[in-house]
Amino acid sequence: MHDVDKRRVAAILWIVLAVVVWNVVFDHVLVQAGRAYIVAAVTAARGGQPYELIDAWMRPARSRALWWATGSAVIILVVGLTAVRRASRTV
């Protein structure tokens, strides 16, 4: 395999990792918000308080998930692609 091919494969693998991490982080933040909503809704229902609306919990969670996931993916891309570039210079 040529050096160019190796660099291309390494870069593609870093991009794939960033996409996978983006999806995992986004999903994790939304799942945690959903669980927190369920606890709050059950607590409100048992305590005779007004119903908790899911929109009030999930709308901010969606924004938070987008920021966390994107930030995580960007960090991985910067580190990974910088490493590929530096490694290709030393070879």
Buried (B, 14 or more C-beta within 10 A) or exposed (E): EEEEEBBEEBBEEBBEBBEEBBEEBBEEBBEEBBEEBEEBBEEEEEEEEEEBEBEEBBEEBBEBBBEBBBEBBEEBBEEBBEEBEEEBEEE
